[in-house]
Amino acid sequence: MKLRSTPLTFALVGILVFATSNINAADRVATQVDLDNAVAKTLTEETAARAEITTLLGSDEARAMVKGMGIDIRTAQNAVGTLQGDDLRRASALAANANAELAGGAQTVTISLVALLLIIIIIILVV
C-alpha cells in the first residue's frame, strides 16, 4: 500500500505546485488602469519629443537651413507628426542638443542641426 501512496503523493504535490504557480501568474496580469497609464505615459513622452523638434524647426537657424535646402518648412514640420519610436527618440535627442546649444549661443550646432534635418528629410521621402 505504501508504494501506491507515493506516486499519488507526488501527483498531488505536483498539482498543488502547478496550481500555486498559476495563482501567482494571475497577480502579474496588467489591469486596464496599468494599460491606460502606460499609454498615457507614451503619449506624453511622444508629445514632449515632438515639441522639442518643433521648437528647433521654429528657430531662425533651422528655417534658414531648410530654406537653403529648398524644402518648405511646413513640410518639415508636418513630417514631425509622422515620426514614431526610435526615429522620434533619435530626432528628439538631436533637437534637444541643438536647442541647448542654440540657447547657449554655441557655434557648433551645425552638425546636430544637419543630422536632425537629414532624419526629417528621410521621413518625408519615405512617407
N, CA and C atoms as an extended XYZ file, in Angstrom:
381
Properties=species:S:1:pos:R:3:atomname:S:1:resname:S:1:resid:I:1 pbc="F F F"
N         0.799       -1.181        0.000 N   MET     1
C         0.000        0.000        0.000 CA  MET     1
C         0.854        1.263        0.000 C   MET     1
N         2.010        1.195        0.616 N   LYS     2
C         2.892        2.358        0.639 CA  LYS     2
C         3.403        2.704       -0.746 C   LYS     2
N         3.628        1.744       -1.588 N   LEU     3
C         4.127        2.015       -2.922 CA  LEU     3
C         3.102        2.788       -3.752 C   LEU     3
N         1.837        2.509       -3.583 N   ARG     4
C         0.805        3.207       -4.332 CA  ARG     4
C         0.592        4.628       -3.807 C   ARG     4
N         0.775        4.843       -2.544 N   SER     5
C         0.566        6.176       -1.995 CA  SER     5
C         1.691        7.127       -2.390 C   SER     5
N         2.875        6.646       -2.647 N   THR     6
C         3.984        7.504       -3.024 CA  THR     6
C         3.733        8.172       -4.379 C   THR     6
N         3.342        7.458       -5.424 N   PRO     7
C         3.031        8.146       -6.678 CA  PRO     7
C         1.845        9.092       -6.536 C   PRO     7
N         0.871        8.706       -5.748 N   LEU     8
C        -0.273        9.565       -5.524 CA  LEU     8
C         0.154       10.852       -4.810 C   LEU     8
N         1.068       10.730       -3.860 N   THR     9
C         1.586       11.892       -3.141 CA  THR     9
C         2.311       12.827       -4.097 C   THR     9
N         3.149       12.262       -4.963 N   PHE    10
C         3.867       13.080       -5.941 CA  PHE    10
C         2.898       13.786       -6.894 C   PHE    10
N         1.872       13.079       -7.290 N   ALA    11
C         0.880       13.677       -8.193 CA  ALA    11
C         0.152       14.833       -7.511 C   ALA    11
N        -0.243       14.651       -6.273 N   LEU    12
C        -0.939       15.716       -5.546 CA  LEU    12
C        -0.036       16.922       -5.308 C   LEU    12
N         1.214       16.663       -4.949 N   VAL    13
C         2.164       17.770       -4.749 CA  VAL    13
C         2.384       18.512       -6.058 C   VAL    13
N         2.502       17.788       -7.141 N   GLY    14
C         2.676       18.423       -8.454 CA  GLY    14
C         1.508       19.291       -8.831 C   GLY    14
N         0.311       18.795       -8.586 N   ILE    15
C        -0.892       19.574       -8.890 CA  ILE    15
C        -0.942       20.838       -8.042 C   ILE    15
N        -0.605       20.717       -6.762 N   LEU    16
C        -0.615       21.894       -5.879 CA  LEU    16
C         0.422       22.923       -6.312 C   LEU    16
N         1.602       22.444       -6.693 N   VAL    17
C         2.645       23.378       -7.152 CA  VAL    17
C         2.196       24.077       -8.425 C   VAL    17
N         1.639       23.332       -9.359 N   PHE    18
C         1.161       23.925      -10.615 CA  PHE    18
C         0.044       24.928      -10.353 C   PHE    18
N        -0.892       24.578       -9.487 N   ALA    19
C        -1.999       25.478       -9.161 CA  ALA    19
C        -1.489       26.744       -8.489 C   ALA    19
N        -0.513       26.620       -7.609 N   THR    20
C         0.050       27.780       -6.926 CA  THR    20
C         0.765       28.688       -7.912 C   THR    20
N         1.501       28.121       -8.872 N   SER    21
C         2.198       28.959       -9.841 CA  SER    21
C         1.203       29.693      -10.727 C   SER    21
N         0.062       29.081      -11.037 N   ASN    22
C        -0.954       29.767      -11.826 CA  ASN    22
C        -1.613       30.893      -11.043 C   ASN    22
N        -1.787       30.710       -9.766 N   ILE    23
C        -2.353       31.764       -8.925 CA  ILE    23
C        -1.405       32.956       -8.895 C   ILE    23
N        -0.114       32.697       -8.759 N   ASN    24
C         0.867       33.782       -8.754 CA  ASN    24
C         0.928       34.469      -10.108 C   ASN    24
N         0.761       33.722      -11.186 N   ALA    25
C         0.786       34.322      -12.517 CA  ALA    25
C        -0.375       35.294      -12.685 C   ALA    25
N        -1.494       34.987      -12.083 N   ALA    26
C        -2.648       35.876      -12.190 CA  ALA    26
C        -2.377       37.219      -11.519 C   ALA    26
N        -1.498       37.255      -10.537 N   ASP    27
C        -1.149       38.506       -9.876 CA  ASP    27
C        -0.378       39.441      -10.802 C   ASP    27
N         0.223       38.921      -11.852 N   ARG    28
C         1.045       39.727      -12.742 CA  ARG    28
C         0.309       40.188      -13.986 C   ARG    28
N        -0.949       39.942      -14.076 N   VAL    29
C        -1.739       40.378      -15.220 CA  VAL    29
C        -1.957       41.880      -15.109 C   VAL    29
N        -1.753       42.571      -16.215 N   ALA    30
C        -1.926       44.022      -16.224 CA  ALA    30
C        -3.409       44.367      -16.196 C   ALA    30
N        -3.745       45.333      -15.389 N   THR    31
C        -5.127       45.799      -15.320 CA  THR    31
C        -5.343       46.875      -16.378 C   THR    31
N        -6.575       47.256      -16.575 N   GLN    32
C        -6.896       48.315      -17.533 CA  GLN    32
C        -6.254       49.630      -17.112 C   GLN    32
N        -6.190       49.873      -15.820 N   VAL    33
C        -5.551       51.094      -15.307 CA  VAL    33
C        -4.064       51.093      -15.661 C   VAL    33
N        -3.401       49.932      -15.508 N   ASP    34
C        -1.986       49.832      -15.876 CA  ASP    34
C        -1.787       50.128      -17.358 C   ASP    34
N        -2.654       49.561      -18.189 N   LEU    35
C        -2.558       49.792      -19.633 CA  LEU    35
C        -2.813       51.254      -19.979 C   LEU    35
N        -3.823       51.842      -19.353 N   ASP    36
C        -4.127       53.262      -19.591 CA  ASP    36
C        -2.960       54.150      -19.181 C   ASP    36
N        -2.342       53.835      -18.044 N   ASN    37
C        -1.186       54.615      -17.584 CA  ASN    37
C        -0.011       54.481      -18.536 C   ASN    37
N         0.212       53.278      -19.052 N   ALA    38
C         1.319       53.066      -19.993 CA  ALA    38
C         1.089       53.841      -21.286 C   ALA    38
N        -0.145       53.830      -21.780 N   VAL    39
C        -0.462       54.576      -22.998 CA  VAL    39
C        -0.319       56.075      -22.756 C   VAL    39
N        -0.801       56.548      -21.627 N   ALA    40
C        -0.703       57.978      -21.302 CA  ALA    40
C         0.751       58.405      -21.189 C   ALA    40
N         1.577       57.560      -20.578 N   LYS    41
C         2.997       57.884      -20.435 CA  LYS    41
C         3.663       57.970      -21.804 C   LYS    41
N         3.365       57.023      -22.684 N   THR    42
C         3.945       57.031      -24.022 CA  THR    42
C         3.511       58.263      -24.799 C   THR    42
N         2.234       58.599      -24.723 N   LEU    43
C         1.732       59.778      -25.428 CA  LEU    43
C         2.374       61.058      -24.905 C   LEU    43
N         2.558       61.142      -23.601 N   THR    44
C         3.205       62.309      -23.011 CA  THR    44
C         4.644       62.426      -23.491 C   THR    44
N         5.361       61.308      -23.507 N   GLU    45
C         6.749       61.316      -23.964 CA  GLU    45
C         6.843       61.690      -25.437 C   GLU    45
N         5.935       61.145      -26.261 N   GLU    46
C         5.954       61.464      -27.686 CA  GLU    46
C         5.607       62.923      -27.932 C   GLU    46
N         4.661       63.447      -27.178 N   THR    47
C         4.285       64.859      -27.322 CA  THR    47
C         5.462       65.764      -26.967 C   THR    47
N         6.164       65.429      -25.893 N   ALA    48
C         7.328       66.219      -25.484 CA  ALA    48
C         8.437       66.123      -26.534 C   ALA    48
N         8.621       64.941      -27.097 N   ALA    49
C         9.662       64.756      -28.121 CA  ALA    49
C         9.328       65.568      -29.368 C   ALA    49
N         8.074       65.528      -29.775 N   ARG    50
C         7.675       66.305      -30.960 CA  ARG    50
C         7.785       67.807      -30.697 C   ARG    50
N         7.480       68.226      -29.477 N   ALA    51
C         7.607       69.645      -29.131 CA  ALA    51
C         9.058       70.091      -29.213 C   ALA    51
N         9.974       69.236      -28.802 N   GLU    52
C        11.408       69.566      -28.871 CA  GLU    52
C        11.835       69.784      -30.324 C   GLU    52
N        11.379       68.905      -31.205 N   ILE    53
C        11.722       69.023      -32.625 CA  ILE    53
C        11.061       70.255      -33.235 C   ILE    53
N         9.810       70.487      -32.889 N   THR    54
C         9.084       71.648      -33.414 CA  THR    54
C         9.742       72.949      -32.965 C   THR    54
N        10.226       72.975      -31.733 N   THR    55
C        10.935       74.161      -31.234 CA  THR    55
C        12.177       74.435      -32.075 C   THR    55
N        12.909       73.375      -32.379 N   LEU    56
C        14.108       73.544      -33.201 CA  LEU    56
C        13.744       74.038      -34.591 C   LEU    56
N        12.716       73.439      -35.183 N   LEU    57
C        12.316       73.853      -36.530 CA  LEU    57
C        11.775       75.273      -36.548 C   LEU    57
N        11.354       75.783      -35.414 N   GLY    58
C        10.881       77.153      -35.328 CA  GLY    58
C        11.999       78.175      -35.189 C   GLY    58
N        13.211       77.695      -34.971 N   SER    59
C        14.334       78.634      -34.802 CA  SER    59
C        14.732       79.236      -36.148 C   SER    59
N        15.282       80.435      -36.087 N   ASP    60
C        15.713       81.126      -37.309 CA  ASP    60
C        16.788       80.334      -38.038 C   ASP    60
N        17.694       79.705      -37.276 N   GLU    61
C        18.779       78.928      -37.886 CA  GLU    61
C        18.234       77.755      -38.686 C   GLU    61
N        17.265       77.047      -38.103 N   ALA    62
C        16.686       75.899      -38.800 CA  ALA    62
C        15.906       76.343      -40.024 C   ALA    62
N        15.144       77.421      -39.876 N   ARG    63
C        14.372       77.923      -41.018 CA  ARG    63
C        15.293       78.301      -42.172 C   ARG    63
N        16.393       78.954      -41.856 N   ALA    64
C        17.345       79.343      -42.901 CA  ALA    64
C        17.953       78.111      -43.566 C   ALA    64
N        18.284       77.092      -42.768 N   MET    65
C        18.895       75.892      -43.325 CA  MET    65
C        17.898       75.138      -44.211 C   MET    65
N        16.671       75.006      -43.750 N   VAL    66
C        15.661       74.300      -44.526 CA  VAL    66
C        15.375       75.049      -45.824 C   VAL    66
N        15.280       76.360      -45.730 N   LYS    67
C        15.041       77.172      -46.929 CA  LYS    67
C        16.203       77.035      -47.902 C   LYS    67
N        17.426       77.030      -47.381 N   GLY    68
C        18.606       76.867      -48.224 CA  GLY    68
C        18.648       75.512      -48.918 C   GLY    68
N        18.006       74.513      -48.336 N   MET    69
C        17.966       73.180      -48.934 CA  MET    69
C        16.800       73.046      -49.909 C   MET    69
N        15.994       74.111      -50.032 N   GLY    70
C        14.876       74.085      -50.959 CA  GLY    70
C        13.674       73.307      -50.448 C   GLY    70
N        13.559       73.162      -49.137 N   ILE    71
C        12.443       72.436      -48.545 CA  ILE    71
C        11.512       73.433      -47.886 C   ILE    71
N        10.232       73.249      -48.081 N   ASP    72
C         9.240       74.087      -47.422 CA  ASP    72
C         9.221       73.728      -45.942 C   ASP    72
N         9.347       74.710      -45.073 N   ILE    73
C         9.404       74.467      -43.626 CA  ILE    73
C         8.138       73.779      -43.137 C   ILE    73
N         6.994       74.069      -43.759 N   ARG    74
C         5.749       73.410      -43.345 CA  ARG    74
C         5.809       71.908      -43.614 C   ARG    74
N         6.466       71.514      -44.683 N   THR    75
C         6.613       70.089      -44.984 CA  THR    75
C         7.435       69.406      -43.904 C   THR    75
N         8.514       70.061      -43.502 N   ALA    76
C         9.356       69.501      -42.439 CA  ALA    76
C         8.584       69.445      -41.122 C   ALA    76
N         7.824       70.481      -40.819 N   GLN    77
C         7.038       70.494      -39.576 CA  GLN    77
C         5.954       69.417      -39.600 C   GLN    77
N         5.333       69.215      -40.738 N   ASN    78
C         4.316       68.169      -40.848 CA  ASN    78
C         4.930       66.781      -40.723 C   ASN    78
N         6.163       66.627      -41.158 N   ALA    79
C         6.834       65.331      -41.074 CA  ALA    79
C         7.101       64.937      -39.625 C   ALA    79
N         7.203       65.913      -38.750 N   VAL    80
C         7.443       65.617      -37.332 CA  VAL    80
C         6.317       64.755      -36.779 C   VAL    80
N         5.097       64.995      -37.214 N   GLY    81
C         3.954       64.223      -36.750 CA  GLY    81
C         3.985       62.764      -37.175 C   GLY    81
N         4.772       62.445      -38.191 N   THR    82
C         4.849       61.058      -38.662 CA  THR    82
C         5.948       60.264      -37.960 C   THR    82
N         6.830       60.955      -37.249 N   LEU    83
C         7.916       60.247      -36.564 CA  LEU    83
C         7.364       59.418      -35.419 C   LEU    83
N         7.917       58.211      -35.270 N   GLN    84
C         7.496       57.317      -34.200 CA  GLN    84
C         8.690       56.529      -33.704 C   GLN    84
N         8.547       55.964      -32.533 N   GLY    85
C         9.520       55.012      -31.998 CA  GLY    85
C        10.934       55.544      -31.934 C   GLY    85
N        11.859       54.733      -32.440 N   ASP    86
C        13.279       55.081      -32.381 CA  ASP    86
C        13.599       56.331      -33.187 C   ASP    86
N        12.951       56.495      -34.341 N   ASP    87
C        13.201       57.692      -35.145 CA  ASP    87
C        12.834       58.953      -34.358 C   ASP    87
N        11.708       58.907      -33.688 N   LEU    88
C        11.268       60.056      -32.891 CA  LEU    88
C        12.235       60.317      -31.746 C   LEU    88
N        12.659       59.270      -31.060 N   ARG    89
C        13.590       59.447      -29.934 CA  ARG    89
C        14.938       60.007      -30.401 C   ARG    89
N        15.453       59.487      -31.497 N   ARG    90
C        16.745       59.986      -32.005 CA  ARG    90
C        16.638       61.441      -32.437 C   ARG    90
N        15.595       61.754      -33.209 N   ALA    91
C        15.418       63.130      -33.675 CA  ALA    91
C        15.207       64.078      -32.498 C   ALA    91
N        14.470       63.647      -31.508 N   SER    92
C        14.230       64.482      -30.331 CA  SER    92
C        15.519       64.727      -29.561 C   SER    92
N        16.341       63.698      -29.428 N   ALA    93
C        17.623       63.865      -28.732 CA  ALA    93
C        18.523       64.847      -29.473 C   ALA    93
N        18.550       64.726      -30.795 N   LEU    94
C        19.339       65.670      -31.595 CA  LEU    94
C        18.784       67.085      -31.462 C   LEU    94
N        17.468       67.193      -31.492 N   ALA    95
C        16.839       68.513      -31.370 CA  ALA    95
C        17.106       69.121      -30.003 C   ALA    95
N        17.053       68.304      -28.955 N   ALA    96
C        17.317       68.808      -27.605 CA  ALA    96
C        18.743       69.346      -27.506 C   ALA    96
N        19.688       68.602      -28.068 N   ASN    97
C        21.087       69.067      -28.059 CA  ASN    97
C        21.232       70.366      -28.849 C   ASN    97
N        20.626       70.399      -30.022 N   ALA    98
C        20.721       71.598      -30.850 CA  ALA    98
C        20.047       72.786      -30.172 C   ALA    98
N        18.880       72.565      -29.556 N   ASN    99
C        18.188       73.652      -28.853 CA  ASN    99
C        19.029       74.178      -27.695 C   ASN    99
N        19.661       73.268      -26.963 N   ALA   100
C        20.513       73.689      -25.842 CA  ALA   100
C        21.701       74.497      -26.340 C   ALA   100
N        22.280       74.047      -27.436 N   GLU   101
C        23.431       74.772      -27.986 CA  GLU   101
C        23.011       76.130      -28.537 C   GLU   101
N        21.871       76.181      -29.204 N   LEU   102
C        21.387       77.459      -29.724 CA  LEU   102
C        21.060       78.421      -28.594 C   LEU   102
N        20.480       77.915      -27.536 N   ALA   103
C        20.137       78.767      -26.397 CA  ALA   103
C        21.389       79.307      -25.730 C   ALA   103
N        22.469       78.527      -25.774 N   GLY   104
C        23.725       78.955      -25.169 CA  GLY   104
C        24.589       79.773      -26.104 C   GLY   104
N        24.142       79.962      -27.333 N   GLY   105
C        24.899       80.758      -28.287 CA  GLY   105
C        26.057       80.000      -28.917 C   GLY   105
N        26.026       78.683      -28.874 N   ALA   106
C        27.123       77.886      -29.422 CA  ALA   106
C        27.153       78.000      -30.942 C   ALA   106
N        28.344       77.933      -31.475 N   GLN   107
C        28.529       77.995      -32.920 CA  GLN   107
C        28.680       76.613      -33.544 C   GLN   107
N        28.754       75.558      -32.728 N   THR   108
C        28.991       74.206      -33.238 CA  THR   108
C        27.701       73.408      -33.405 C   THR   108
N        26.577       74.085      -33.415 N   VAL   109
C        25.290       73.406      -33.512 CA  VAL   109
C        25.023       72.892      -34.921 C   VAL   109
N        25.758       73.308      -35.896 N   THR   110
C        25.501       72.978      -37.289 CA  THR   110
C        25.432       71.476      -37.532 C   THR   110
N        26.334       70.707      -36.944 N   ILE   111
C        26.347       69.267      -37.181 CA  ILE   111
C        25.065       68.636      -36.657 C   ILE   111
N        24.638       68.980      -35.464 N   SER   112
C        23.413       68.417      -34.905 CA  SER   112
C        22.201       68.831      -35.721 C   SER   112
N        22.178       70.049      -36.163 N   LEU   113
C        21.062       70.549      -36.949 CA  LEU   113
C        20.993       69.831      -38.286 C   LEU   113
N        22.120       69.618      -38.924 N   VAL   114
C        22.148       68.901      -40.193 CA  VAL   114
C        21.672       67.466      -40.000 C   VAL   114
N        22.113       66.817      -38.942 N   ALA   115
C        21.693       65.442      -38.678 CA  ALA   115
C        20.183       65.373      -38.468 C   ALA   115
N        19.634       66.303      -37.709 N   LEU   116
C        18.196       66.324      -37.479 CA  LEU   116
C        17.440       66.538      -38.788 C   LEU   116
N        17.869       67.467      -39.569 N   LEU   117
C        17.175       67.740      -40.819 CA  LEU   117
C        17.275       66.566      -41.785 C   LEU   117
N        18.384       65.857      -41.774 N   LEU   118
C        18.502       64.672      -42.622 CA  LEU   118
C        17.484       63.612      -42.212 C   LEU   118
N        17.292       63.436      -40.918 N   ILE   119
C        16.290       62.470      -40.456 CA  ILE   119
C        14.905       62.890      -40.936 C   ILE   119
N        14.590       64.152      -40.809 N   ILE   120
C        13.273       64.632      -41.233 CA  ILE   120
C        13.109       64.499      -42.745 C   ILE   120
N        14.154       64.797      -43.493 N   ILE   121
C        14.088       64.670      -44.955 CA  ILE   121
C        13.866       63.214      -45.351 C   ILE   121
N        14.547       62.309      -44.683 N   ILE   122
C        14.356       60.876      -44.975 CA  ILE   122
C        12.914       60.472      -44.699 C   ILE   122
N        12.376       60.944      -43.579 N   ILE   123
C        10.984       60.621      -43.243 CA  ILE   123
C        10.048       61.181      -44.316 C   ILE   123
N        10.313       62.385      -44.775 N   ILE   124
C         9.475       62.988      -45.812 CA  ILE   124
C         9.537       62.152      -47.085 C   ILE   124
N        10.717       61.698      -47.453 N   LEU   125
C        10.868       60.916      -48.676 CA  LEU   125
C        10.219       59.544      -48.556 C   LEU   125
N        10.259       58.964      -47.375 N   VAL   126
C         9.663       57.641      -47.159 CA  VAL   126
C         8.156       57.721      -47.166 C   VAL   126
N         7.612       58.770      -46.553 N   VAL   127
C         6.157       58.910      -46.465 CA  VAL   127
C         5.641       59.390      -47.743 C   VAL   127
